[in-house]
């Protein structure tokens, strides 16, 4: 049995979220990954969103870099660049997420590396792509949410636009990158040719909004700020308060609305000409929304979640992350995996992959590496002696 990317070697120059998680998806399926990090500091995510006193082990870093080996390498030195090029000669894929043009200036851009490895697959991840007037601009998830139009559709009219509390652009760019690299590897198996992949966070954000963009481009429709209301404008699709929490209901079809009204003991609403059809309900949303909210407030969330789904009403409790993690469904899905820490005194929890396979699926083989943990091992594989490696350390190159 073999995983999809057994035998594939990736040189990973990425940091933060999008790049590391993209490469990790391939590592979960067997790819060997050498992660290049700056001596002394490493991937900046090692210290981001970290409540621990140890700045080198942030949870974000630990969950986005499993199955990798870490080599510290000063890419501001000729010796560091030379080592990087030597690594590329044995690699299948290079992934980087510097600002556009940075790798070219270091002599590690696509054309330079293609010259020494003609069938190389090179994925450059950036905020706005490698070309165009914004190429080279720095970008983070929140900035792309704003610049792409996402925030203009997210928020309440009373409070204005808002970003999400998580990183949808980073994470979707990661999955988009992993897909494009996989496709390039498949293409290479058929043609023998390498490929340059220009991955843009902005482009990915546009893809995430494909339905909304299509509505605007083809019918000039724009979604205003509407809080938790459905873009369909149906008042029976929204987030409603209960006696102790909130429930998201998506009753769109006529039969679903009938079942909702029945479960709430307000079937008589359908006899009102204003509320008989989806079109009429969309034209008179406020009274329906108020009636549904008043009914739901009479009981707690557990009560309604025991009734609504059984009645055929699409409904979900608005849950916190601790509540989600108690869901027995997750135990069947293997989305999250627990690993023992280095000293076996604590567990490391890794968010793995969003799918399962019947065999040879995503597998965590090793935890995220300590900074430079494998430097000597990797350099020895390149043929460097212990004395040569010691000299590199003295010079601050590794």
NORQUIVEN-V763973 format. One record per run of one state. SS is the DSSP state (H for helix, E for strand, C for the rest). FROM is the first residue (numbers start at 1). LEN is the number of residues. Records with the same first field share a line. If there is no record, write none. Layout:
SS=FROM-LEN + FROM-LEN
This chain:
C=1-8 + 13-5 + 28-4 + 38-6 + 48-11 + 65-3 + 73-5 + 89-4 + 97-5 + 107-3 + 117-4 + 127-14 + 148-3 + 154-1 + 157-3 + 162-6 + 192-3 + 209-1 + 220-17 + 242-4 + 251-3 + 264-3 + 272-1 + 276-2 + 284-1 + 297-4 + 308-1 + 312-3 + 318-3 + 326-2 + 334-2 + 341-6 + 352-23 + 382-4 + 395-4
E=9-4 + 32-6 + 68-5 + 93-4 + 121-6 + 155-2 + 160-2 + 195-6 + 237-5 + 246-5 + 315-3 + 336-5 + 347-5
H=18-10 + 44-4 + 59-6 + 78-11 + 102-5 + 110-7 + 141-7 + 151-3 + 168-24 + 201-8 + 210-10 + 254-10 + 267-5 + 273-3 + 278-6 + 285-12 + 301-7 + 309-3 + 321-5 + 328-6 + 375-7 + 386-9
